[in-house]
């Protein structure tokens, strides 16, 4: 039972599941303000770039901070902390008032559970999960502070929620090949750059 729960939580943070959700959020944001959708895409790309860089530096060059057991930033946790927090904030803003904060807090809590599952599965150390959670939380906070810098009620929250649910039902259980690609190409990249 415990392994099934951990597997389910871990799948909820996989890039193959998370990135389609991020795309639905971007499309929804575009109906409100194309600049918000672009800001969301840029912030998420920066976070993914930092995760990818940390993984390549460890896999290819062996770089790590051994004193705190930080080899790389947890991608599952970073994606979960950024995407679930933003999706929750946007969905709950449909209720008006300050409800977006509750939705964002729920996203952060789910991301913490996903991160804990990664530690319990020995996929990451606690430091790697904390790094991913903090990075994702910062991305989400920077984005949501801009979205809600003035009172805003996101339109069509029910439609967007149905879209998120539909994409989730299709994407769940699939796994992105990013880790295999990183492991395959990192050594070559590090050797080619002289690191």
N, CA, C and O of each residue as an XYZ file, in Angstrom:
780
protein
N       0.834     -1.201      0.000
C       0.000      0.000      0.000
C       0.869      1.252      0.000
O       0.629      2.183     -0.769
N       1.894      1.270      0.878
C       2.762      2.442      0.967
C       3.482      2.691     -0.350
O       3.598      3.836     -0.786
N       3.967      1.626     -0.990
C       4.684      1.802     -2.252
C       3.748      2.323     -3.343
O       4.183      3.086     -4.205
N       2.483      1.932     -3.324
C       1.515      2.433     -4.302
C       1.272      3.931     -4.104
O       1.179      4.681     -5.077
N       1.170      4.362     -2.855
C       0.971      5.780     -2.559
C       2.191      6.582     -3.021
O       2.049      7.638     -3.637
N       3.383      6.077     -2.720
C       4.607      6.769     -3.137
C       4.706      6.842     -4.651
O       5.082      7.877     -5.200
N       4.371      5.744     -5.333
C       4.406      5.714     -6.791
C       3.416      6.715     -7.372
O       3.735      7.422     -8.328
N       2.206      6.780     -6.792
C       1.187      7.715     -7.264
C       1.648      9.154     -7.075
O       1.532      9.972     -7.988
N       2.170      9.463     -5.897
C       2.662     10.822     -5.642
C       3.802     11.176     -6.590
O       3.843     12.283     -7.129
N       4.712     10.255     -6.792
C       5.836     10.512     -7.680
C       5.353     10.783     -9.109
O       5.869     11.678     -9.779
N       4.369     10.016     -9.572
C       3.818     10.233    -10.909
C       3.167     11.609    -11.043
O       3.160     12.190    -12.128
N       2.628     12.123     -9.956
C       1.998     13.444     -9.991
C       3.012     14.567    -10.210
O       2.627     15.699    -10.501
N       4.298     14.262    -10.073
C       5.331     15.270    -10.294
C       6.139     15.053    -11.553
O       7.044     15.838    -11.835
N       5.845     14.006    -12.328
C       6.618     13.715    -13.534
C       6.382     14.789    -14.591
O       5.268     15.293    -14.736
N       7.426     15.131    -15.320
C       7.331     16.168    -16.354
C       6.299     15.825    -17.421
O       5.660     16.723    -17.968
N       6.128     14.547    -17.724
C       5.140     14.146    -18.731
C       3.725     14.475    -18.282
O       2.832     14.638    -19.114
N       3.513     14.573    -16.985
C       2.219     14.940    -16.423
C       2.142     16.446    -16.178
O       1.117     17.074    -16.443
N       3.231     17.015    -15.670
C       3.221     18.418    -15.245
C       3.229     19.404    -16.413
O       2.516     20.407    -16.378
N       4.019     19.133    -17.436
C       4.140     20.108    -18.522
C       2.836     20.323    -19.290
O       2.548     21.460    -19.663
N       2.033     19.284    -19.545
C       0.721     19.556    -20.151
C      -0.169     20.427    -19.252
O      -0.938     21.246    -19.754
N      -0.068     20.254    -17.927
C      -0.836     21.114    -17.021
C      -0.360     22.556    -17.116
O      -1.167     23.486    -17.104
N       0.955     22.739    -17.210
C       1.510     24.088    -17.356
C       1.029     24.726    -18.656
O       0.762     25.926    -18.702
N       0.922     23.922    -19.705
C       0.440     24.428    -20.987
C      -1.026     24.869    -20.886
O      -1.397     25.914    -21.422
N      -1.844     24.088    -20.213
C      -3.246     24.482    -20.027
C      -3.312     25.804    -19.270
O      -4.103     26.679    -19.622
N      -2.495     25.957    -18.240
C      -2.468     27.227    -17.499
C      -2.062     28.377    -18.414
O      -2.649     29.457    -18.358
N      -1.052     28.141    -19.262
C      -0.589     29.193    -20.179
C      -1.690     29.580    -21.167
O      -1.886     30.763    -21.445
N      -2.405     28.590    -21.695
C      -3.487     28.886    -22.633
C      -4.605     29.662    -21.950
O      -5.186     30.579    -22.531
N      -4.897     29.288    -20.717
C      -5.920     30.001    -19.946
C      -5.466     31.434    -19.692
O      -6.244     32.373    -19.859
N      -4.220     31.602    -19.292
C      -3.686     32.938    -19.032
C      -3.714     33.801    -20.287
O      -3.954     35.007    -20.223
N      -3.468     33.167    -21.423
C      -3.450     33.907    -22.692
C      -4.805     34.541    -22.989
O      -4.871     35.584    -23.640
N      -5.885     33.918    -22.518
C      -7.209     34.500    -22.749
C      -7.411     35.762    -21.925
O      -8.277     36.581    -22.234
N      -6.614     35.917    -20.877
C      -6.707     37.092    -20.014
C      -5.698     38.156    -20.448
O      -6.039     39.327    -20.615
N      -4.437     37.718    -20.628
C      -3.355     38.640    -20.974
C      -2.184     37.810    -21.511
O      -1.598     37.011    -20.780
N      -1.855     37.998    -22.760
C      -0.786     37.210    -23.389
C       0.546     37.415    -22.675
O       1.390     36.519    -22.660
N       0.735     38.588    -22.085
C       1.990     38.848    -21.358
C       2.112     37.966    -20.122
O       3.215     37.554    -19.762
N       0.997     37.676    -19.475
C       1.025     36.770    -18.323
C       1.411     35.367    -18.758
O       2.196     34.700    -18.084
N       0.866     34.917    -19.878
C       1.207     33.589    -20.382
C       2.695     33.514    -20.716
O       3.347     32.512    -20.423
N       3.228     34.555    -21.318
C       4.648     34.594    -21.653
C       5.506     34.624    -20.391
O       6.522     33.934    -20.309
N       5.099     35.418    -19.420
C       5.837     35.478    -18.146
C       5.872     34.098    -17.478
O       6.908     33.682    -16.959
N       4.739     33.396    -17.492
C       4.637     32.057    -16.915
C       5.600     31.110    -17.626
O       6.334     30.364    -16.978
N       5.594     31.141    -18.954
C       6.466     30.259    -19.728
C       7.945     30.562    -19.458
O       8.751     29.640    -19.334
N       8.299     31.821    -19.366
C       9.698     32.194    -19.132
C      10.150     31.766    -17.742
O      11.228     31.191    -17.594
N       9.347     32.036    -16.732
C       9.722     31.646    -15.365
C       9.868     30.132    -15.247
O      10.813     29.642    -14.629
N       8.939     29.398    -15.836
C       9.007     27.941    -15.775
C      10.228     27.423    -16.538
O      10.884     26.482    -16.092
N      10.532     28.030    -17.676
C      11.715     27.627    -18.454
C      13.005     27.889    -17.673
O      13.937     27.087    -17.737
N      13.066     28.983    -16.948
C      14.248     29.272    -16.121
C      14.410     28.191    -15.053
O      15.509     27.682    -14.836
N      13.311     27.847    -14.391
C      13.366     26.797    -13.373
C      13.799     25.467    -13.952
O      14.637     24.777    -13.372
N      13.237     25.103    -15.090
C      13.605     23.835    -15.730
C      15.062     23.858    -16.173
O      15.754     22.842    -16.100
N      15.525     25.010    -16.628
C      16.926     25.135    -17.027
C      17.868     24.932    -15.861
O      18.896     24.269    -15.996
N      17.521     25.503    -14.707
C      18.360     25.325    -13.518
C      18.380     23.869    -13.057
O      19.428     23.348    -12.673
N      17.221     23.217    -13.095
C      17.165     21.794    -12.733
C      18.014     20.980    -13.704
O      18.825     20.153    -13.286
N      17.827     21.215    -14.989
C      18.590     20.477    -15.999
C      20.085     20.698    -15.863
O      20.865     19.751    -15.972
N      20.492     21.932    -15.626
C      21.907     22.234    -15.454
C      22.477     21.494    -14.245
O      23.564     20.922    -14.322
N      21.749     21.506    -13.136
C      22.253     20.820    -11.938
C      22.394     19.317    -12.192
O      23.350     18.691    -11.733
N      21.440     18.747    -12.921
C      21.494     17.307    -13.215
C      22.629     16.976    -14.178
O      23.287     15.947    -14.028
N      22.864     17.838    -15.166
C      23.958     17.597    -16.107
C      25.311     17.737    -15.424
O      26.226     16.957    -15.690
N      25.441     18.723    -14.549
C      26.717     18.911    -13.858
C      27.039     17.734    -12.941
O      28.206     17.380    -12.769
N      26.011     17.128    -12.354
C      26.266     15.961    -11.515
C      26.507     14.709    -12.363
O      27.492     13.998    -12.163
N      25.608     14.446    -13.302
C      25.703     13.215    -14.097
C      26.944     13.192    -14.974
O      27.556     12.139    -15.152
N      27.316     14.322    -15.516
C      28.438     14.349    -16.446
C      29.769     14.720    -15.837
O      30.816     14.220    -16.247
N      29.721     15.606    -14.852
C      30.966     16.129    -14.285
C      31.202     15.691    -12.849
O      32.296     15.878    -12.315
N      30.198     15.116    -12.223
C      30.337     14.678    -10.837
C      30.300     15.815     -9.832
O      30.690     15.623     -8.680
N      29.839     16.998    -10.235
C      29.784     18.138     -9.318
C      28.624     17.987     -8.343
O      27.493     17.700     -8.735
N      28.928     18.184     -7.076
C      27.907     18.102     -6.036
C      28.381     18.872     -4.823
O      29.558     19.220     -4.719
N      27.464     19.139     -3.903
C      27.804     19.731     -2.613
C      27.651     18.601     -1.605
O      26.583     18.405     -1.024
N      28.735     17.864     -1.409
C      28.695     16.636     -0.614
C      28.321     16.889      0.844
O      27.680     16.045      1.471
N      28.713     18.037      1.389
C      28.455     18.309      2.805
C      26.969     18.283      3.144
O      26.595     17.926      4.261
N      26.117     18.658      2.188
C      24.672     18.642      2.439
C      23.954     17.632      1.538
O      22.726     17.634      1.448
N      24.715     16.788      0.887
C      24.185     15.751     -0.002
C      23.283     16.340     -1.095
O      22.178     15.857     -1.340
N      23.787     17.391     -1.738
C      23.056     18.025     -2.836
C      23.778     17.731     -4.134
O      24.804     18.336     -4.445
N      23.229     16.793     -4.886
C      23.798     16.440     -6.185
C      23.099     17.194     -7.304
O      23.729     17.604     -8.279
N      21.804     17.371     -7.156
C      20.987     18.005     -8.195
C      19.714     18.535     -7.563
O      19.381     18.188     -6.430
N      19.010     19.372     -8.297
C      17.715     19.894     -7.858
C      16.640     18.908     -8.319
O      16.650     18.466     -9.468
N      15.727     18.570     -7.433
C      14.645     17.642     -7.776
C      13.693     18.284     -8.780
O      13.023     19.270     -8.473
N      13.641     17.720     -9.968
C      12.755     18.235    -11.005
C      11.287     17.987    -10.705
O      10.449     18.859    -10.933
N      10.970     16.797    -10.192
C       9.580     16.510     -9.824
C       9.069     17.556     -8.839
O       7.970     18.089     -8.993
N       9.890     17.842     -7.816
C       9.459     18.762     -6.767
C       9.381     20.191     -7.284
O       8.451     20.919     -6.937
N      10.347     20.609     -8.112
C      10.319     21.968     -8.653
C       9.093     22.166     -9.533
O       8.389     23.168     -9.406
N       8.836     21.211    -10.426
C       7.666     21.334    -11.295
C       6.375     21.346    -10.480
O       5.476     22.144    -10.744
N       6.286     20.458     -9.487
C       5.080     20.404     -8.665
C       4.878     21.698     -7.894
O       3.768     22.227     -7.846
N       5.947     22.213     -7.290
C       5.818     23.431     -6.480
C       5.458     24.639     -7.333
O       4.744     25.527     -6.868
N       5.927     24.689     -8.542
C       5.590     25.836     -9.387
C       4.222     25.646    -10.050
O       3.388     26.549     -9.995
N       3.982     24.509    -10.665
C       2.775     24.337    -11.475
C       1.520     24.137    -10.623
O       0.500     24.774    -10.885
N       1.572     23.275     -9.617
C       0.385     23.097     -8.771
C       0.051     24.370     -8.005
O      -1.122     24.678     -7.792
N       1.062     25.102     -7.595
C       0.822     26.339     -6.848
C       0.145     27.371     -7.741
O      -0.813     28.024     -7.327
N       0.643     27.517     -8.963
C       0.035     28.466     -9.893
C      -1.367     27.997    -10.290
O      -2.309     28.789    -10.278
N      -1.510     26.730    -10.638
C      -2.833     26.218    -11.035
C      -3.837     26.384     -9.894
O      -4.967     26.818    -10.117
N      -3.428     26.042     -8.680
C      -4.320     26.207     -7.530
C      -4.692     27.653     -7.293
O      -5.854     27.968     -7.036
N      -3.708     28.534     -7.377
C      -3.978     29.959     -7.198
C      -4.938     30.500     -8.243
O      -5.862     31.246     -7.921
N      -4.717     30.122     -9.495
C      -5.590     30.595    -10.566
C      -7.002     30.035    -10.432
O      -7.981     30.765    -10.587
N      -7.108     28.731    -10.141
C      -8.430     28.117    -10.007
C      -9.220     28.720     -8.849
O     -10.395     29.054     -8.998
N      -8.575     28.856     -7.707
C      -9.282     29.372     -6.536
C      -9.595     30.857     -6.660
O     -10.481     31.359     -5.968
N      -8.884     31.568     -7.531
C      -9.190     32.991     -7.718
C     -10.567     33.169     -8.334
O     -11.159     34.244     -8.233
N     -11.082     32.125     -8.972
C     -12.431     32.182     -9.520
C     -13.486     32.404     -8.451
O     -14.605     32.817     -8.755
N     -13.134     32.130     -7.197
C     -14.060     32.355     -6.085
C     -14.047     33.803     -5.620
O     -14.883     34.215     -4.816
N     -13.077     34.581     -6.138
C     -12.967     35.989     -5.756
C     -12.214     36.164     -4.448
O     -11.783     35.195     -3.821
N     -12.067     37.404     -4.055
C     -11.374     37.719     -2.809
C      -9.951     37.200     -2.785
O      -9.261     37.200     -3.804
N      -9.521     36.763     -1.628
C      -8.158     36.265     -1.459
C      -8.057     34.751     -1.541
O      -7.091     34.171     -1.046
N      -9.035     34.103     -2.155
C      -9.045     32.643     -2.227
C      -7.854     32.086     -2.989
O      -7.484     30.929     -2.791
N      -7.248     32.889     -3.856
C      -6.095     32.390     -4.608
C      -4.971     31.944     -3.676
O      -4.195     31.052     -4.019
N      -4.883     32.563     -2.502
C      -3.835     32.179     -1.534
C      -4.045     30.745     -1.026
O      -3.084     29.994     -0.857
N      -5.291     30.380     -0.789
C      -5.591     29.021     -0.334
C      -5.252     28.001     -1.425
O      -4.682     26.949     -1.135
N      -5.597     28.306     -2.665
C      -5.257     27.421     -3.775
C      -3.752     27.255     -3.918
O      -3.261     26.152     -4.155
N      -3.018     28.364     -3.771
C      -1.559     28.310     -3.867
C      -0.979     27.485     -2.719
O      -0.063     26.690     -2.926
N      -1.505     27.671     -1.523
C      -1.015     26.904     -0.361
C      -1.260     25.412     -0.558
O      -0.421     24.588     -0.195
N      -2.401     25.069     -1.127
C      -2.682     23.662     -1.423
C      -1.682     23.089     -2.418
O      -1.251     21.944     -2.280
N      -1.315     23.880     -3.414
C      -0.307     23.453     -4.376
C       1.044     23.215     -3.733
O       1.731     22.243     -4.046
N       1.419     24.105     -2.836
C       2.698     23.931     -2.132
C       2.678     22.688     -1.241
O       3.679     21.980     -1.132
N       1.536     22.430     -0.606
C       1.428     21.241      0.247
C       1.527     19.958     -0.585
O       2.204     19.009     -0.190
N       0.851     19.934     -1.737
C       0.940     18.760     -2.610
C       2.377     18.568     -3.093
O       2.862     17.439     -3.160
N       3.053     19.658     -3.427
C       4.442     19.571     -3.876
C       5.338     19.022     -2.766
O       6.264     18.258     -3.039
N       5.068     19.405     -1.519
C       5.857     18.877     -0.395
C       5.644     17.366     -0.260
O       6.587     16.627      0.023
N       4.412     16.912     -0.462
C       4.137     15.467     -0.399
C       4.838     14.734     -1.542
O       5.373     13.644     -1.341
N       4.840     15.316     -2.722
C       5.544     14.713     -3.862
C       7.034     14.647     -3.569
O       7.678     13.632     -3.835
N       7.584     15.727     -3.021
C       8.998     15.737     -2.658
C       9.329     14.680     -1.618
O      10.349     13.999     -1.721
N       8.474     14.545     -0.626
C       8.697     13.522      0.404
C       8.685     12.130     -0.212
O       9.459     11.262      0.193
N       7.807     11.915     -1.192
C       7.768     10.605     -1.842
C       9.065     10.325     -2.586
O       9.512      9.178     -2.636
N       9.675     11.352     -3.164
C      10.936     11.181     -3.880
C      12.058     10.796     -2.919
O      12.934     10.003     -3.265
N      12.029     11.358     -1.714
C      13.036     10.999     -0.701
C      12.796      9.565     -0.239
O      13.739      8.782     -0.123
N      11.547      9.221      0.023
C      11.228      7.870      0.516
C      11.508      6.797     -0.525
O      11.719      5.637     -0.171
N      11.515      7.162     -1.802
C      11.841      6.216     -2.867
C      13.340      6.210     -3.178
O      13.776      5.533     -4.109
N      14.119      6.950     -2.413
C      15.566      7.078     -2.613
C      15.931      7.645     -3.981
O      17.011      7.364     -4.501
N      15.040      8.440     -4.563
C      15.339      9.105     -5.832
C      16.120     10.387     -5.589
O      16.889     10.823     -6.445
N      15.920     10.995     -4.416
C      16.581     12.247     -4.065
C      16.880     12.287     -2.574
O      16.296     11.548     -1.782
N      17.798     13.163     -2.219
C      18.082     13.433     -0.813
C      17.144     14.544     -0.340
O      16.544     15.237     -1.162
N      17.012     14.720      0.978
C      16.179     15.825      1.469
C      16.641     17.192      0.943
O      15.806     18.041      0.630
N      17.943     17.413      0.844
C      18.446     18.703      0.355
C      18.027     18.947     -1.093
O      17.702     20.076     -1.462
N      18.031     17.911     -1.905
C      17.635     18.058     -3.311
C      16.157     18.389     -3.438
O      15.765     19.183     -4.294
N      15.341     17.786     -2.592
C      13.912     18.055     -2.606
C      13.635     19.468     -2.089
O      12.817     20.189     -2.660
N      14.304     19.856     -1.026
C      14.121     21.214     -0.500
C      14.517     22.244     -1.557
O      13.824     23.244     -1.740
N      15.629     22.002     -2.250
C      16.059     22.921     -3.310
C      15.000     23.022     -4.405
O      14.706     24.117     -4.884
N      14.430     21.893     -4.801
C      13.385     21.904     -5.818
C      12.131     22.609     -5.352
O      11.518     23.365     -6.104
N      11.746     22.358     -4.096
C      10.544     22.975     -3.552
C      10.715     24.487     -3.454
O       9.815     25.241     -3.824
N      11.864     24.931     -2.958
C      12.109     26.367     -2.825
C      12.139     27.034     -4.206
O      11.531     28.088     -4.395
N      12.835     26.432     -5.160
C      12.891     27.001     -6.508
C      11.488     27.096     -7.112
O      11.121     28.135     -7.661
N      10.714     26.035     -7.015
C       9.353     26.059     -7.546
C       8.469     27.079     -6.840
O       7.671     27.762     -7.481
N       8.609     27.182     -5.520
C       7.819     28.142     -4.744
C       8.173     29.576     -5.138
O       7.292     30.431     -5.232
N       9.445     29.836     -5.365
C       9.870     31.183     -5.777
C       9.298     31.510     -7.155
O       8.804     32.616     -7.373
N       9.362     30.564     -8.076
C       8.798     30.779     -9.414
C       7.306     31.088     -9.304
O       6.820     32.044     -9.908
N       6.589     30.284     -8.538
C       5.148     30.485     -8.382
C       4.852     31.823     -7.713
O       3.942     32.539     -8.133
N       5.614     32.164     -6.674
C       5.381     33.423     -5.961
C       5.628     34.620     -6.877
O       4.838     35.563     -6.899
N       6.723     34.578     -7.631
C       7.007     35.682     -8.554
C       5.884     35.841     -9.569
O       5.498     36.958     -9.913
N       5.371     34.727    -10.039
C       4.309     34.791    -11.025
C       2.990     35.252    -10.399
O       2.348     36.169    -10.911
N       2.589     34.626     -9.307
C       1.294     34.954     -8.711
C       1.252     36.376     -8.155
O       0.199     37.013     -8.159
N       2.395     36.877     -7.676
C       2.414     38.267     -7.205
C       2.102     39.216     -8.360
O       1.455     40.245     -8.166
N       2.555     38.872     -9.542
C       2.269     39.711    -10.722
C       0.807     39.570    -11.139
O       0.154     40.565    -11.456
N       0.298     38.358    -11.141
C      -1.096     38.140    -11.545
C      -2.048     38.853    -10.597
O      -3.007     39.491    -11.030
N      -1.778     38.740     -9.297
C      -2.694     39.289     -8.298
C      -2.160     40.564     -7.661
O      -2.436     40.849     -6.496
N      -1.379     41.341     -8.447
C      -0.890     42.608     -7.910
C      -2.043     43.597     -7.712
O      -1.902     44.606     -7.022
N      -3.161     43.292     -8.319
C      -4.411     44.002     -8.072
C      -5.499     42.925     -7.978
O      -5.322     41.831     -8.513
N      -6.605     43.214     -7.317
C      -7.651     42.189     -7.206
C      -8.065     41.685     -8.595
O      -8.378     42.470     -9.490
N      -8.058     40.379     -8.746
C      -8.389     39.784    -10.042
C      -9.122     38.468     -9.798
O      -8.744     37.668     -8.942
N     -10.158     38.278    -10.563
C     -10.896     37.019    -10.538
C     -10.715     36.416    -11.925
O     -11.199     36.961    -12.918
N     -10.010     35.284    -11.985
C      -9.746     34.652    -13.274
C     -11.067     34.185    -13.892
O     -11.863     33.514    -13.235
N     -11.292     34.542    -15.149
C     -12.541     34.125    -15.803
C     -12.508     32.643    -16.184
O     -11.441     32.043    -16.313
N     -13.665     32.085    -16.356
C     -13.835     30.708    -16.840
C     -13.044     29.678    -16.022
O     -12.446     28.758    -16.579
N     -13.050     29.845    -14.711
C     -12.295     28.918    -13.850
C     -12.843     27.496    -13.953
O     -12.075     26.535    -13.911
N     -14.146     27.354    -14.085
C     -14.730     26.012    -14.187
C     -14.295     25.337    -15.490
O     -13.977     24.148    -15.495
N     -14.281     26.080    -16.578
C     -13.849     25.534    -17.872
C     -12.371     25.148    -17.798
O     -11.981     24.070    -18.245
N     -11.552     26.040    -17.229
C     -10.121     25.748    -17.099
C      -9.894     24.540    -16.192
O      -9.040     23.701    -16.476
N     -10.649     24.451    -15.114
C     -10.536     23.295    -14.219
C     -10.875     22.000    -14.933
O     -10.213     20.983    -14.727
N     -11.913     22.031    -15.779
C     -12.264     20.839    -16.568
C     -11.148     20.512    -17.554
O     -10.842     19.342    -17.786
N     -10.542     21.545    -18.132
C      -9.419     21.326    -19.046
C      -8.233     20.691    -18.336
O      -7.593     19.786    -18.871
N      -7.941     21.169    -17.125
C      -6.846     20.591    -16.333
C      -7.143     19.133    -15.992
O      -6.259     18.278    -16.044
N      -8.386     18.868    -15.646
C      -8.785     17.494    -15.315
C      -8.685     16.581    -16.532
O      -8.219     15.447    -16.418
N      -9.116     17.060    -17.689
C      -9.058     16.246    -18.903
C      -7.608     15.936    -19.278
O      -7.275     14.795    -19.600
N      -6.755     16.948    -19.235
C      -5.341     16.741    -19.561
C      -4.700     15.800    -18.542
O      -3.884     14.952    -18.906
N      -5.063     15.946    -17.279
C      -4.524     15.076    -16.234
C      -4.873     13.621    -16.483
O      -4.037     12.733    -16.317
N      -6.107     13.386    -16.879
C      -6.530     11.995    -17.086
C      -5.798     11.357    -18.260
O      -5.611     10.141    -18.286
N      -5.388     12.159    -19.224
C      -4.650     11.632    -20.372
C      -3.167     11.469    -20.042
O      -2.553     10.468    -20.411
N      -2.595     12.445    -19.351
C      -1.138     12.477    -19.144
C      -0.667     11.623    -17.967
O       0.503     11.242    -17.925
N      -1.537     11.315    -17.022
C      -1.096     10.599    -15.819
C      -0.526      9.222    -16.173
O      -1.078      8.493    -16.998
N       0.579      8.895    -15.533
C       1.193      7.589    -15.698
C       2.260      7.542    -16.775
O       2.993      6.559    -16.882
N       2.353      8.589    -17.568
C       3.405      8.646    -18.586
C       4.677      9.206    -17.962
O       4.616      9.925    -16.964
N       5.811      8.885    -18.536
C       7.087      9.347    -17.988
C       7.896     10.026    -19.074
O       8.068      9.494    -20.171
N       8.390     11.210    -18.750
C       9.219     11.962    -19.690
C      10.619     11.351    -19.729
O      11.116     10.886    -18.703
N      11.256     11.345    -20.891
C      12.584     10.725    -21.027
C      13.739     11.645    -20.644
O      14.888     11.341    -20.965
N      13.468     12.756    -19.969
C      14.516     13.734    -19.701
C      15.688     13.169    -18.913
O      16.841     13.460    -19.230
N      15.413     12.364    -17.889
C      16.500     11.838    -17.061
C      17.439     10.946    -17.882
O      18.660     11.035    -17.748
N      16.867     10.092    -18.726
C      17.712      9.242    -19.580
C      18.552     10.083    -20.535
O      19.721      9.777    -20.770
N      17.967     11.132    -21.079
C      18.713     12.005    -21.988
C      19.851     12.706    -21.253
O      20.962     12.813    -21.772
N      19.571     13.176    -20.057
C      20.605     13.847    -19.267
C      21.752     12.887    -18.971
O      22.921     13.236    -19.134
N      21.413     11.684    -18.537
C      22.454     10.700    -18.221
C      23.260     10.316    -19.460
O      24.464     10.078    -19.368
N      22.611     10.255    -20.603
C      23.284      9.857    -21.836
C      24.221     10.940    -22.369
O      25.329     10.635    -22.811
N      23.789     12.194    -22.332
C      24.549     13.261    -22.977
C      25.426     14.084    -22.037
O      26.317     14.788    -22.512
N      25.213     14.023    -20.740
C      25.943     14.880    -19.813
C      27.442     14.637    -19.817
O      28.227     15.585    -19.808
N      27.841     13.375    -19.831
C      29.272     13.091    -19.807
C      29.948     13.707    -21.012
O      31.007     14.324    -20.900
N      29.325     13.534    -22.166
C      29.870     14.079    -23.402
C      29.951     15.605    -23.333
O      30.953     16.187    -23.751
N      28.905     16.263    -22.808
C      28.905     17.718    -22.703
C      29.997     18.211    -21.753
O      30.682     19.192    -22.040
N      30.154     17.524    -20.620
C      31.158     17.949    -19.645
C      32.564     17.732    -20.193
O      33.437     18.578    -20.000
N      32.794     16.621    -20.867
C      34.109     16.361    -21.434
C      34.434     17.347    -22.548
O      35.573     17.796    -22.676
N      33.423     17.681    -23.355
C      33.622     18.606    -24.454
C      33.899     20.022    -23.998
O      34.581     20.780    -24.688
N      33.364     20.390    -22.815
C      33.585     21.736    -22.300
C      34.786     21.817    -21.373
O      35.154     22.905    -20.929
N      35.399     20.682    -21.078
C      36.591     20.657    -20.236
C      36.317     20.716    -18.740
O      37.228     20.991    -17.959
N      35.091     20.466    -18.332
C      34.768     20.503    -16.897
C      35.187     19.221    -16.198
O      34.989     19.084    -14.990
